[in-house]
Amino acid sequence: MGFPKRVLALLAVASSVVLVGAGSTGASPPRRDGDWATWQKDPAGSRHNAAEWRITPHNVHNLKLKWAFAYRKSAAPVRSQPAIVDGPAYFGGPDGKFYARDARTGAERWTTDLAGIAPGPRPAVPWDGPAVVDGRVYFGDLRGYVYSLDQRTGRVVWAKQVDAHPAATVTSSPLVHDGKVYVGTSSSENADIDPGTGRAYPCCTFRGHVDALDARTGDLVWRHYTVPEPRAVGTWPSGATRYEPSGAGVWSSPTIDPRTGTVYVGTGQNYTGSAGDFDTLLALDTRSGAVKWRNQVTESDTWRGLCNDPDSEGYCPGLKDGSALDYDIGATPNLFTVGGRKLVGVGQKLGVYHVFDATTGEVVWRRQLGVPLPSGGVSGIQWGSSFDGQRLYIATYFANPGKLFAVDPATGAVLWETPHPADGCTTGGAAQHPEVCTLAHGPAVSSSPGVVYEGSNDGKLRAYSARTGRVLWTFDTVRDFTTVNGLPGRGGAISGGGGGAVVSNGMVYVQAGYWPSYPNPDGGSVLLAFGR
């Protein structure tokens, strides 16, 4: 399939590299203990645990399963990346419960059932990874609520609905800084709120936003909407009311530069119309939400689920003009310094990793890593990348096959690239389900000194050498597990929507049971904990 001229032009730009001044590279000062308290690991979004010394490239092959925790069977995928703080692991389940378990043994600390706390038509499923800060646990759910729980007891301190739209959801994992909780809101309206009657749905009325909430009370401090308020502009072929513009949900998690008081976050595509901060990296003032700069990486991108149907031209104008791309920014930015210059980088579903001057938004370099596919929703760079102070580690999703890259943060030069192992779908549990398995990297990348971790749709978690990209360890999760809570559990695709692997105090944690779904007739998804 050919690509629109504007995409080809972007590819031409992305394939070039602009060099920056020479000098040493380094991350913002990391937290020096071994905990992993937020989805991002630190305000700079490094997803790198610099304090991890127990697991090394020389002994990572000795990792063994220490415990497994199973959820009750649910139609929802598992996606809540755990936080490890002061002993327990904190994570949400597709069963509508939030858990604290001993990080070493899996023993129960407390469980909070979210059902009934804030009644609504949709289940209260934790949909992101928590942030554990100053005795509180913060996270969002499927219904557009953000919660604060007492870290010691699990008691609900507050629960605030950040968006009352019937399709609103919180996939963005919160970041807490200076008394505020920063979080984005996205929406299932992009997939058509009712697939059975999508053509009759009055699309679309959701508008994405980034919020700063008071960490103590949950009250809104400021909000930045990514699109103007949608207005009725006519009807769809079905006669349903048509609204424009809409969309630009904030799927990903923010990062923050505390020195400059700037929060960085990426946005999604328009659902209807073409306006606002779609496919944009935003730099916002942490105190007021004012835009410091914005860089829009796609000229036009209007997409929703009906665009996958070739008979839906009247419902998806982009099918005709080539702007139905779904090439939004679903990844969390990385902040890093090169030669004394603070930079911010972010991956796009087009497969491009973009790097900007963190102060001005000026493009520093771009690098095409993934192969763009007809639907950006299954292409390119998905949830996030890792930075260890020397290299960026970036994975591509469906890219025939997906690959893991080490990239020079100064120039964008590829230092090594490792294609997804070719035997991923012919070995382990995935071999029994060739109709499900794909060689694709959905999760965000994580790292610790010398080791890079990435999971796959083939149900395997792998550890790679940070120096060479060689696979050092593989664990297949598409199997049945004996669990610490006595429920039947079985793994599957490694969780992409809720993050990736967490490396903390000599242990590695990962959720297994995301999309695509492997048959699991008897049990639920699992959280797995590994150690030496």
C-alpha positions as CSV (number, residue, x, y, z in Angstrom):
1,M,0.0,0.0,0.0
2,G,1.3,3.5,-0.9
3,F,1.6,6.2,1.7
4,P,0.3,9.8,1.4
5,K,2.8,12.5,0.2
6,R,2.9,14.1,3.6
7,V,4.0,10.8,5.2
8,L,6.7,10.2,2.5
9,A,7.9,13.7,3.2
10,L,8.1,13.0,6.9
11,L,10.0,9.8,6.2
12,A,12.5,11.7,4.2
13,V,13.1,14.1,7.0
14,A,13.1,11.3,9.6
15,S,15.7,9.3,7.8
16,S,18.3,12.1,8.1
17,V,20.3,12.9,11.2
18,V,21.2,16.4,12.5
19,L,24.3,16.3,14.7
20,V,24.5,18.3,18.0
21,G,27.6,19.5,19.8
22,A,30.0,16.9,21.1
23,G,30.1,16.2,24.8
24,S,29.3,13.7,27.5
25,T,25.7,12.5,27.9
26,G,23.9,11.9,31.1
27,A,20.5,11.5,32.6
28,S,18.9,13.6,35.3
29,P,20.1,12.4,38.7
30,P,18.4,9.1,39.4
31,R,16.9,8.0,42.6
32,R,19.8,6.1,44.3
33,D,17.8,3.4,46.1
34,G,16.6,0.2,44.3
35,D,12.9,1.1,44.4
36,W,10.8,1.7,41.2
37,A,8.1,4.1,42.4
38,T,6.5,5.4,39.2
39,W,5.8,4.1,35.7
40,Q,8.6,6.4,34.4
41,K,11.0,5.3,37.2
42,D,12.0,9.0,37.6
43,P,10.8,12.4,36.6
44,A,13.0,12.3,33.4
45,G,11.2,9.1,32.2
46,S,14.4,7.1,32.0
47,R,12.8,3.7,32.8
48,H,16.3,2.8,34.0
49,N,17.2,1.6,37.5
50,A,20.8,2.9,38.0
51,A,20.9,1.5,41.5
52,E,20.4,-2.1,40.5
53,W,23.6,-4.1,41.2
54,R,22.4,-7.6,42.0
55,I,21.4,-8.4,38.4
56,T,24.2,-8.1,35.9
57,P,24.8,-9.1,32.3
58,H,26.9,-12.0,33.7
59,N,24.2,-13.5,35.9
60,V,20.9,-12.4,34.4
61,H,20.6,-15.9,32.8
62,N,20.1,-17.2,36.4
63,L,16.8,-15.5,36.9
64,K,14.1,-17.9,38.1
65,L,10.4,-17.4,38.8
66,K,10.0,-16.6,42.5
67,W,6.3,-16.2,42.7
68,A,3.2,-15.7,40.5
69,F,0.0,-14.0,41.3
70,A,-3.2,-14.7,39.3
71,Y,-6.3,-12.6,38.8
72,R,-9.8,-13.9,38.5
73,K,-10.8,-14.5,34.9
74,S,-11.8,-11.3,33.2
75,A,-12.5,-10.0,29.8
76,A,-10.2,-7.1,30.4
77,P,-6.5,-7.4,29.7
78,V,-3.9,-6.9,32.4
79,R,-2.0,-3.6,32.1
80,S,-1.1,-2.0,35.5
81,Q,2.7,-2.0,35.7
82,P,3.7,-2.5,39.4
83,A,5.5,0.0,41.5
84,I,7.9,-1.3,44.1
85,V,8.4,0.9,47.2
86,D,9.5,0.2,50.8
87,G,8.9,-3.6,50.5
88,P,5.6,-4.1,48.8
89,A,4.6,-4.3,45.1
90,Y,1.6,-2.1,44.2
91,F,-0.5,-2.9,41.2
92,G,-4.0,-3.0,39.8
93,G,-5.8,-6.0,38.3
94,P,-8.3,-6.4,35.5
95,D,-10.7,-7.7,38.2
96,G,-11.3,-4.2,39.5
97,K,-9.1,-4.6,42.6
98,F,-5.9,-2.9,43.6
99,Y,-3.3,-4.9,45.4
100,A,-0.3,-4.5,47.7
101,R,1.8,-7.7,47.9
102,D,5.2,-8.4,49.5
103,A,7.7,-7.8,46.6
104,R,9.9,-10.7,47.7
105,T,7.3,-13.4,48.5
106,G,4.0,-12.3,47.0
107,A,2.3,-12.5,50.4
108,E,-0.7,-10.2,50.9
109,R,-0.3,-6.8,52.5
110,W,-3.8,-5.4,51.5
111,T,-6.4,-5.5,48.8
112,T,-8.8,-2.7,47.9
113,D,-11.9,-3.5,45.9
114,L,-12.7,-0.4,43.8
115,A,-16.3,-1.6,43.0
116,G,-18.9,0.7,44.6
117,I,-16.4,3.5,45.6
118,A,-17.7,5.7,42.8
119,P,-20.6,3.9,41.1
120,G,-20.9,4.1,37.3
121,P,-22.0,2.1,34.2
122,R,-18.5,0.8,33.5
123,P,-16.3,-1.3,35.8
124,A,-13.6,0.3,37.9
125,V,-10.6,-1.4,36.3
126,P,-7.2,0.1,37.1
127,W,-5.9,1.0,33.7
128,D,-2.4,2.4,34.3
129,G,0.6,2.0,36.5
130,P,0.6,3.6,40.0
131,A,2.9,6.3,41.4
132,V,3.7,5.7,45.1
133,V,4.8,9.0,46.7
134,D,4.8,10.4,50.3
135,G,2.6,7.6,51.7
136,R,0.0,7.7,48.9
137,V,-0.7,5.5,45.9
138,Y,-2.0,7.3,42.8
139,F,-3.5,5.6,39.7
140,G,-6.3,5.9,37.2
141,D,-9.0,3.6,35.9
142,L,-11.0,2.6,32.8
143,R,-13.9,5.0,33.7
144,G,-11.9,8.2,33.9
145,Y,-11.3,8.3,37.6
146,V,-8.0,9.0,39.4
147,Y,-7.5,7.6,42.9
148,S,-5.4,8.2,46.0
149,L,-5.0,5.3,48.4
150,D,-3.2,5.2,51.7
151,Q,0.1,3.4,51.0
152,R,0.0,1.5,54.3
153,T,-3.6,0.3,54.5
154,G,-5.1,0.7,51.0
155,R,-7.8,3.0,52.3
156,V,-9.3,5.3,49.6
157,V,-8.3,8.9,50.5
158,W,-10.0,10.3,47.4
159,A,-11.4,9.3,44.1
160,K,-12.0,12.0,41.5
161,Q,-13.6,11.7,38.1
162,V,-11.4,13.7,35.8
163,D,-13.8,13.3,32.8
164,A,-17.5,12.5,32.7
165,H,-17.5,11.6,29.0
166,P,-18.9,8.0,28.7
167,A,-15.8,6.9,26.8
168,A,-13.2,8.7,28.8
169,T,-10.4,6.5,30.3
170,V,-7.1,7.0,32.1
171,T,-4.3,5.1,30.5
172,S,-1.7,7.8,31.4
173,S,0.2,6.8,34.5
174,P,0.4,9.7,36.9
175,L,3.6,11.6,37.9
176,V,3.6,13.4,41.2
177,H,5.8,16.5,41.7
178,D,5.7,19.4,44.1
179,G,2.3,18.6,45.5
180,K,0.6,18.0,42.2
181,V,-0.5,14.8,40.3
182,Y,0.1,15.2,36.5
183,V,-2.0,12.8,34.4
184,G,-3.6,12.7,30.9
185,T,-7.0,11.5,29.8
186,S,-7.8,9.4,26.7
187,S,-10.9,7.7,25.3
188,S,-12.2,4.6,23.8
189,E,-14.3,6.7,21.4
190,N,-11.4,6.3,18.9
191,A,-12.5,2.6,18.6
192,D,-16.2,3.6,18.2
193,I,-17.9,3.5,21.5
194,D,-20.3,0.6,20.4
195,P,-18.7,-1.4,17.6
196,G,-22.0,-3.0,16.8
197,T,-23.6,0.3,16.0
198,G,-20.5,2.4,15.2
199,R,-22.1,4.0,12.1
200,A,-25.1,5.2,14.1
201,Y,-22.9,6.7,16.9
202,P,-22.9,10.6,17.0
203,C,-19.1,10.8,16.6
204,C,-17.2,12.4,18.2
205,T,-17.4,14.5,21.3
206,F,-14.3,13.6,23.4
207,R,-11.5,16.1,23.8
208,G,-8.2,15.0,25.3
209,H,-6.6,16.8,28.2
210,V,-3.7,17.0,30.6
211,D,-4.5,17.7,34.2
212,A,-2.7,18.8,37.3
213,L,-4.5,17.7,40.5
214,D,-3.9,18.6,44.1
215,A,-2.1,15.6,45.5
216,R,-3.7,16.0,48.9
217,T,-7.3,16.5,47.8
218,G,-7.6,15.5,44.2
219,D,-9.0,19.0,43.3
220,L,-8.2,20.2,39.8
221,V,-5.4,22.8,39.7
222,W,-5.2,23.3,36.0
223,R,-6.2,21.6,32.7
224,H,-4.9,21.9,29.2
225,Y,-7.4,20.7,26.5
226,T,-5.7,19.3,23.4
227,V,-8.6,20.3,21.0
228,P,-11.2,23.0,20.9
229,E,-14.7,22.0,22.0
230,P,-16.4,19.8,19.4
231,R,-19.4,21.3,17.7
232,A,-22.2,19.8,15.5
233,V,-21.3,20.3,11.9
234,G,-23.8,18.1,10.1
235,T,-24.6,14.4,9.9
236,W,-22.9,11.1,9.0
237,P,-24.4,9.0,6.2
238,S,-26.4,7.1,8.9
239,G,-28.1,10.3,10.0
240,A,-26.2,10.5,13.3
241,T,-24.9,13.9,14.3
242,R,-21.3,14.7,13.3
243,Y,-19.1,16.7,15.6
244,E,-15.7,18.3,14.9
245,P,-13.0,18.6,16.0
246,S,-12.5,15.8,18.5
247,G,-9.9,13.4,20.0
248,A,-6.2,14.0,20.6
249,G,-6.4,11.8,23.7
250,V,-3.4,11.7,26.0
251,W,-2.5,8.0,26.2
252,S,1.0,8.3,27.6
253,S,2.5,9.3,30.8
254,P,4.2,12.7,31.4
255,T,7.8,13.5,32.3
256,I,9.0,16.6,34.2
257,D,12.0,18.8,34.4
258,P,11.9,20.0,38.0
259,R,14.6,22.6,37.3
260,T,12.6,24.5,34.6
261,G,9.2,23.6,35.9
262,T,8.2,21.9,32.6
263,V,5.9,18.9,32.0
264,Y,6.3,17.1,28.7
265,V,3.6,14.8,27.3
266,G,2.6,13.4,23.9
267,T,-0.9,13.4,22.3
268,G,-3.0,11.2,20.0
269,Q,-4.8,11.7,16.7
270,N,-8.0,13.6,15.9
271,Y,-11.1,11.4,15.7
272,T,-13.0,13.9,13.6
273,G,-11.9,17.2,12.0
274,S,-8.3,18.4,12.0
275,A,-7.5,20.9,14.7
276,G,-5.7,21.3,18.0
277,D,-2.7,19.7,19.5
278,F,-3.0,16.3,17.8
279,D,0.1,14.1,17.3
280,T,2.0,16.7,19.3
281,L,4.7,16.8,22.0
282,L,3.6,19.5,24.5
283,A,5.8,21.4,26.9
284,L,3.6,22.8,29.6
285,D,4.3,25.0,32.6
286,T,4.0,22.9,35.8
287,R,2.4,25.7,37.8
288,S,-0.2,27.0,35.3
289,G,-0.5,24.5,32.4
290,A,0.5,27.3,30.0
291,V,2.1,26.1,26.7
292,K,5.8,26.8,26.6
293,W,6.1,25.2,23.2
294,R,4.5,22.5,21.0
295,N,5.9,20.5,18.2
296,Q,3.3,18.7,15.9
297,V,5.0,15.8,14.2
298,T,2.2,15.0,11.6
299,E,0.5,17.4,9.3
300,S,-2.9,15.8,9.4
301,D,-4.1,12.6,11.2
302,T,-7.8,11.9,11.6
303,W,-8.6,8.3,12.5
304,R,-11.0,6.1,14.4
305,G,-11.9,2.4,14.3
306,L,-14.2,2.6,11.3
307,C,-11.2,3.7,9.2
308,N,-10.2,0.0,9.2
309,D,-13.3,-0.8,7.2
310,P,-12.7,-0.1,3.5
311,D,-16.4,0.4,3.0
312,S,-16.5,3.3,5.5
313,E,-15.3,6.2,3.3
314,G,-18.3,8.3,4.3
315,Y,-17.4,7.8,7.9
316,C,-13.7,8.2,7.6
317,P,-12.9,11.0,5.1
318,G,-9.2,10.3,5.6
319,L,-9.6,7.1,3.5
320,K,-10.0,9.3,0.5
321,D,-7.4,12.0,1.1
322,G,-4.8,9.8,2.9
323,S,-4.9,11.4,6.3
324,A,-6.3,8.4,8.2
325,L,-3.0,7.5,9.7
326,D,-3.2,6.8,13.5
327,Y,0.4,7.8,13.7
328,D,0.0,9.5,17.1
329,I,2.4,9.8,20.0
330,G,1.5,7.1,22.5
331,A,4.9,6.9,24.1
332,T,6.3,8.7,27.2
333,P,9.1,11.2,26.5
334,N,12.7,10.8,27.7
335,L,14.6,13.7,29.1
336,F,18.4,13.6,28.7
337,T,21.4,15.9,28.4
338,V,24.0,16.0,25.6
339,G,27.0,18.4,25.8
340,G,25.2,20.4,28.4
341,R,22.1,20.8,26.3
342,K,18.9,19.4,27.7
343,L,16.9,17.4,25.1
344,V,13.6,15.6,25.1
345,G,12.9,12.6,22.9
346,V,9.8,10.7,22.1
347,G,8.7,7.8,19.9
348,Q,5.9,8.0,17.4
349,K,3.7,5.2,15.9
350,L,5.1,6.1,12.5
351,G,8.3,4.4,13.7
352,V,10.2,7.7,14.1
353,Y,12.1,8.7,17.3
354,H,12.1,12.5,17.5
355,V,14.5,14.6,19.6
356,F,13.9,18.3,20.4
357,D,15.6,21.0,22.4
358,A,13.8,20.8,25.7
359,T,13.8,24.5,26.1
360,T,12.7,25.7,22.7
361,G,11.1,22.7,20.9
362,E,13.6,23.0,18.0
363,V,14.2,19.7,16.2
364,V,17.6,18.3,16.9
365,W,17.4,15.0,15.1
366,R,15.0,12.4,14.0
367,R,15.6,8.7,13.2
368,Q,13.3,6.3,11.3
369,L,13.5,3.0,13.2
370,G,10.2,1.2,12.5
371,V,8.6,0.3,9.2
372,P,5.3,2.3,8.9
373,L,2.3,0.0,8.3
374,P,-1.1,1.0,6.8
375,S,-2.5,1.4,10.3
376,G,-0.3,3.3,12.6
377,G,-2.1,1.8,15.6
378,V,-0.1,-1.4,15.2
379,S,3.0,0.1,13.9
380,G,6.1,2.0,15.1
381,I,7.1,2.9,18.6
382,Q,4.4,2.3,21.2
383,W,4.5,3.0,25.0
384,G,8.0,4.1,25.8
385,S,11.8,3.8,25.6
386,S,14.7,3.7,28.2
387,F,17.8,5.8,28.7
388,D,20.7,4.6,30.8
389,G,22.9,7.7,30.7
390,Q,24.8,6.5,27.6
391,R,22.3,5.0,25.2
392,L,18.6,5.2,24.3
393,Y,16.9,1.8,24.0
394,I,13.9,1.8,21.7
395,A,11.6,-1.0,20.5
396,T,9.3,-1.3,17.5
397,Y,6.0,-3.1,17.6
398,F,4.7,-4.7,14.4
399,A,7.6,-3.9,12.0
400,N,8.1,-7.2,10.1
401,P,9.5,-8.1,12.6
402,G,9.8,-5.7,15.6
403,K,13.3,-4.8,16.6
404,L,15.1,-3.6,19.7
405,F,17.6,-0.7,19.1
406,A,20.4,1.0,21.0
407,V,20.7,4.6,19.7
408,D,23.3,7.3,20.3
409,P,21.4,10.1,22.1
410,A,23.7,12.8,20.5
411,T,23.2,11.9,16.9
412,G,20.5,9.2,16.5
413,A,23.0,6.8,15.1
414,V,22.0,3.2,15.6
415,L,24.6,1.5,17.7
416,W,23.1,-2.0,17.4
417,E,19.7,-3.5,16.4
418,T,18.4,-6.9,17.3
419,P,15.5,-8.2,15.3
420,H,12.8,-10.1,17.3
421,P,14.0,-13.7,17.6
422,A,12.6,-15.6,14.6
423,D,11.6,-18.6,16.7
424,G,9.3,-16.6,18.9
425,C,6.1,-18.1,17.5
426,T,7.5,-21.7,17.0
427,T,8.8,-22.3,20.5
428,G,7.1,-22.3,24.0
429,G,3.4,-21.9,24.5
430,A,3.0,-19.6,21.5
431,A,3.9,-22.5,19.2
432,Q,0.4,-24.0,19.8
433,H,-1.3,-20.8,18.7
434,P,0.2,-19.5,15.4
435,E,-3.1,-17.7,14.7
436,V,-2.4,-15.5,17.7
437,C,1.4,-15.1,17.9
438,T,3.3,-12.2,16.2
439,L,6.9,-11.0,16.4
440,A,6.0,-7.7,17.9
441,H,7.2,-5.6,20.8
442,G,4.2,-3.9,22.6
443,P,5.7,-3.0,26.0
444,A,7.8,-0.1,27.0
445,V,11.5,-0.8,27.3
446,S,13.2,-1.0,30.7
447,S,16.9,-1.2,31.7
448,S,19.4,-1.6,34.5
449,P,23.2,-1.4,34.3
450,G,24.2,-3.6,31.4
451,V,20.8,-5.2,30.8
452,V,17.8,-4.2,28.7
453,Y,14.4,-5.8,29.2
454,E,11.6,-6.1,26.6
455,G,8.6,-8.4,26.2
456,S,6.7,-9.5,23.2
457,N,3.4,-10.6,21.7
458,D,4.9,-14.1,21.7
459,G,4.5,-14.2,25.5
460,K,8.2,-14.1,26.2
461,L,10.1,-11.7,28.4
462,R,13.7,-11.3,27.3
463,A,16.9,-9.7,28.7
464,Y,19.4,-8.3,26.2
465,S,23.0,-7.1,26.6
466,A,23.0,-3.3,26.7
467,R,26.5,-3.4,25.0
468,T,25.8,-5.8,22.1
469,G,22.0,-6.4,21.9
470,R,22.5,-10.2,22.3
471,V,19.7,-12.1,24.0
472,L,20.9,-13.1,27.5
473,W,17.8,-14.7,29.0
474,T,14.3,-15.7,27.8
475,F,11.2,-16.7,29.9
476,D,8.1,-18.1,28.3
477,T,4.9,-17.0,30.1
478,V,2.4,-18.9,27.9
479,R,1.9,-21.6,30.4
480,D,0.0,-22.4,33.6
481,F,1.3,-21.2,36.9
482,T,1.0,-22.2,40.5
483,T,0.2,-19.0,42.3
484,V,0.6,-17.5,45.7
485,N,-3.1,-16.6,45.9
486,G,-4.3,-20.1,44.9
487,L,-6.1,-19.0,41.7
488,P,-5.4,-20.6,38.3
489,G,-3.2,-18.4,36.2
490,R,-1.7,-18.4,32.8
491,G,0.4,-15.9,30.9
492,G,0.3,-14.5,27.4
493,A,1.4,-11.5,25.5
494,I,3.5,-9.3,27.7
495,S,1.5,-6.2,28.9
496,G,2.0,-3.2,26.6
497,G,-0.7,-0.8,27.6
498,G,0.4,-0.7,31.2
499,G,4.1,-0.5,30.7
500,G,6.8,-3.2,30.7
501,A,9.2,-4.9,33.0
502,V,10.1,-3.4,36.4
503,V,13.6,-4.0,37.8
504,S,14.0,-3.5,41.6
505,N,16.2,-4.7,44.3
506,G,17.4,-7.8,42.5
507,M,14.0,-8.7,41.2
508,V,12.2,-8.4,37.9
509,Y,8.4,-8.0,37.7
510,V,6.1,-8.2,34.6
511,Q,2.4,-8.5,33.9
512,A,1.4,-11.2,31.3
513,G,-1.9,-11.5,29.6
514,Y,-2.3,-8.6,27.3
515,W,-3.6,-8.4,23.7
516,P,-3.4,-10.4,21.5
517,S,-5.2,-12.9,23.7
518,Y,-4.0,-16.5,24.0
519,P,-6.6,-19.1,24.9
520,N,-6.9,-19.3,28.7
521,P,-10.0,-21.3,29.5
522,D,-9.5,-22.0,33.2
523,G,-7.7,-19.0,34.7
524,G,-6.8,-15.3,34.6
525,S,-3.7,-13.3,33.7
526,V,-0.7,-13.2,36.0
527,L,1.9,-10.9,37.6
528,L,5.2,-12.7,37.6
529,A,8.2,-12.0,39.9
530,F,11.7,-13.2,39.1
531,G,14.9,-13.3,41.1
532,R,18.2,-15.2,41.3
